[in-house]
Amino acid sequence: MREVRVKICGLKTPQDLAAVARAGAACAGFNFFPKSPRYVTPAEARALAVAAPEGLCKVALVVDADDATLDGIVAEVPLDMLQLHGHETPARVAEIKARYGLPVMKVIGVAVEADLAPLLDYQLVADQILVDAKAPKDAVLPGGNGLTFDWRLLVGRKWLKPWMLAGGLTPGNVGQAIQRTGARQVDVASGVESAPGVKDAGRIAAFVEAAQGVKGGVPILR
Ligand SMILES: O=C(O)c1ccccc1NCC(=O)[C@H](O)[C@H](O)COP(=O)(O)O
């Protein structure tokens, strides 16, 4: 069975990038949501992206971004994927994919089974799906809140596109999350930090090791 791919989201410094590369993560995420403690400007993200080792997938996280914002990011930062973490409709996902010619990963926030209803429509237009915990109504951030959701909602699901699991993952629970859901890709932001927006190289290494050390990855049926 192939290795679990890990994405570490919200990198801000060259030290973060070095830790991610050293740990053997597959993807690095740059966060362009201005209210986030993980926010980077396009210029800051560019400096990190150009220094990234070959083969590290560079992902831009945006939230309901308009064309002007996306134009600025895509023109400045060498990217491999766009992560849409807002309320983008399937039509908007298709529009962004066509406009920039980059693979697009659409995020679905999940708290209850009904939240998974739009999955089919999004799988028809996006290249990948990221299943994350749904942010509470009063949350400032639509993601990166360190919340988990009921992983049993994913068990036995048929997927048309590659998908990634996120939401409250940590070095301590990622192995169990992979075993319970059968995820082959995982994403983390706050679970590898010492404070909001401050990545911890030791936790990054421990997370990747825990994710890649899982044997079997067979979903446990309800
Ligand atoms: O991390 C943020 O600050 C953030 C802000 C706005 C939208 C999304 C955001 N983060 C998304 C992620 O980094 C992850 O994909 C995901 O939400 C998991 O976060 P966490 O539970 O902290 O691991």
The ligand as an SDF file (V2000), in Angstrom:
LIG
                    3D

 23 23  0  0  0  0  0  0  0  0999 V2000
   -5.3500   27.7620    9.5950 O   0  0  0  0  0  0  0  0  0  0  0  0
   -6.0060   28.8000    9.4530 C   0  0  0  0  0  0  0  0  0  0  0  0
   -5.7810   29.8100   10.0980 O   0  0  0  0  0  0  0  0  0  0  0  0
   -7.1100   28.8280    8.4500 C   0  0  0  0  0  0  0  0  0  0  0  0
   -7.7670   30.0070    8.1930 C   0  0  0  0  0  0  0  0  0  0  0  0
   -8.7850   30.0520    7.2770 C   0  0  0  0  0  0  0  0  0  0  0  0
   -9.1620   28.9190    6.5940 C   0  0  0  0  0  0  0  0  0  0  0  0
   -8.5030   27.7220    6.8300 C   0  0  0  0  0  0  0  0  0  0  0  0
   -7.4760   27.6700    7.7520 C   0  0  0  0  0  0  0  0  0  0  0  0
   -6.7990   26.5030    8.0000 N   0  0  0  0  0  0  0  0  0  0  0  0
   -7.0580   25.3120    7.3160 C   0  0  0  0  0  0  0  0  0  0  0  0
   -6.0590   24.3080    7.6240 C   0  0  0  0  0  0  0  0  0  0  0  0
   -4.9240   24.6020    7.8100 O   0  0  0  0  0  0  0  0  0  0  0  0
   -6.3790   22.8810    7.6130 C   0  0  0  0  0  0  0  0  0  0  0  0
   -6.6210   22.5830    6.2900 O   0  0  0  0  0  0  0  0  0  0  0  0
   -7.5130   22.4100    8.4540 C   0  0  0  0  0  0  0  0  0  0  0  0
   -8.4860   23.3640    8.6900 O   0  0  0  0  0  0  0  0  0  0  0  0
   -7.0760   21.7690    9.7030 C   0  0  0  0  0  0  0  0  0  0  0  0
   -6.6730   22.6590   10.6610 O   0  0  0  0  0  0  0  0  0  0  0  0
   -6.3100   22.1090   12.1050 P   0  0  0  0  0  0  0  0  0  0  0  0
   -7.5500   21.5620   12.7190 O   0  0  0  0  0  0  0  0  0  0  0  0
   -5.7860   23.2680   12.8460 O   0  0  0  0  0  0  0  0  0  0  0  0
   -5.2660   21.0600   11.8970 O   0  0  0  0  0  0  0  0  0  0  0  0
  1  2  2  0
  2  3  1  0
  2  4  1  0
  4  5  1  0
  4  9  2  0
  5  6  2  0
  6  7  1  0
  7  8  2  0
  8  9  1  0
  9 10  1  0
 10 11  1  0
 11 12  1  0
 12 13  2  0
 12 14  1  0
 14 15  1  0
 14 16  1  0
 16 17  1  0
 16 18  1  0
 18 19  1  0
 19 20  1  0
 20 21  2  0
 20 22  1  0
 20 23  1  0
M  END
$$$$
